[in-house]
């Protein structure tokens, strides 16, 4: 079984990503490419990676895949009611505190890289 976990309220994933990136000073783009165009580009990237890997190049993975695009390119709402019902999940950290902790961990990791 797979369960989504939140702090209790259903979350729109893009809104959460926007808040998360804002915590570390990254602004999400306000413009977007039509989904069909991006999907075609992701398909081309996947085929290019397969082509080059077929001829012996060892490339890890394309910069975007159709699977990632479906997750990131469409509005997705995450709801943890199944986890609450099936396994008794309860949140221990609210969204704001979680974002703050992620920011602190990010800053620490950046400082350790230098």
C-alpha positions in Angstrom: 0.0 0.0 0.0 1.0 3.6 -0.6 -0.1 6.4 1.6 0.2 10.1 1.3 0.9 12.0 4.5 0.0 15.6 5.3 -0.6 17.7 8.4 -4.3 16.9 8.1 -5.7 19.1 5.3 -5.6 18.0 1.7 -2.7 19.8 -0.1 -2.4 21.0 -3.6 1.1 19.8 -4.5 2.1 22.8 -6.7 1.1 25.2 -3.9 3.2 23.2 -1.4 6.2 23.2 -3.8 5.9 27.0 -4.2 6.0 27.4 -0.4 8.9 25.0 -0.1 11.0 26.7 -2.8 10.2 30.1 -1.3 11.7 28.9 2.0 15.1 28.6 0.2 14.8 31.7 -1.9 13.7 30.1 -5.2 10.7 31.7 -7.0 8.6 29.3 -9.1 8.0 30.5 -12.6 4.8 32.3 -13.3 4.6 31.1 -17.0 4.3 27.6 -18.2 4.6 25.6 -21.4 1.4 23.9 -22.7 1.3 20.4 -21.2 1.1 18.7 -24.6 4.3 20.4 -25.7 6.1 19.5 -22.5 4.9 15.9 -22.7 6.3 15.7 -26.3 9.6 17.1 -25.1 9.8 14.6 -22.3 9.1 11.8 -24.7 11.9 13.0 -27.0 14.2 13.3 -24.1 13.5 9.7 -23.0 14.0 8.4 -26.6 17.2 10.3 -26.9 18.5 8.8 -23.6 17.5 5.3 -24.8 19.2 5.9 -28.2 22.5 7.1 -26.6 22.5 4.4 -24.0 21.9 1.8 -26.7 25.2 2.8 -28.3 27.2 2.5 -25.1 26.8 5.9 -23.5 26.0 5.6 -19.8 23.6 8.4 -19.1 21.8 8.4 -15.8 18.3 9.5 -16.9 16.7 12.3 -18.9 16.3 15.8 -17.3 12.5 15.2 -17.4 10.4 12.1 -17.9 6.8 11.7 -18.9 6.1 10.2 -15.4 7.6 13.2 -13.6 5.8 15.6 -15.9 2.4 14.0 -15.2 3.1 14.4 -11.5 4.5 18.0 -11.7 2.6 19.3 -14.8 -0.9 18.6 -13.6 -2.6 19.8 -10.4 -2.4 17.0 -7.8 -4.1 17.2 -4.5 -2.6 15.0 -1.7 -5.0 13.7 0.9 -4.0 11.6 3.9 -7.5 10.3 4.8 -6.6 6.8 3.7 -3.5 6.7 6.0 -5.6 8.0 8.9 -8.3 5.4 8.3 -6.2 2.4 7.5 -3.2 2.8 9.8 -4.2 5.4 12.3 -1.8 8.1 11.1 -1.8 11.4 12.9 0.5 14.3 12.0 3.1 15.4 14.5 4.3 18.5 12.6 2.2 21.1 10.8 3.1 22.4 7.4 4.6 25.7 8.6 7.0 24.0 11.1 7.9 21.3 8.6 8.8 23.9 6.0 10.9 25.8 8.6 12.7 22.6 9.5 13.4 21.8 5.8 14.8 25.3 5.3 17.1 24.9 8.3 18.3 21.5 7.1 18.8 23.0 3.6 20.9 25.9 5.0 23.0 23.4 7.1 23.6 21.2 4.1 24.7 24.2 1.9 27.1 25.4 4.7 28.6 21.9 4.9 29.2 21.9 1.1 31.4 25.0 1.4 
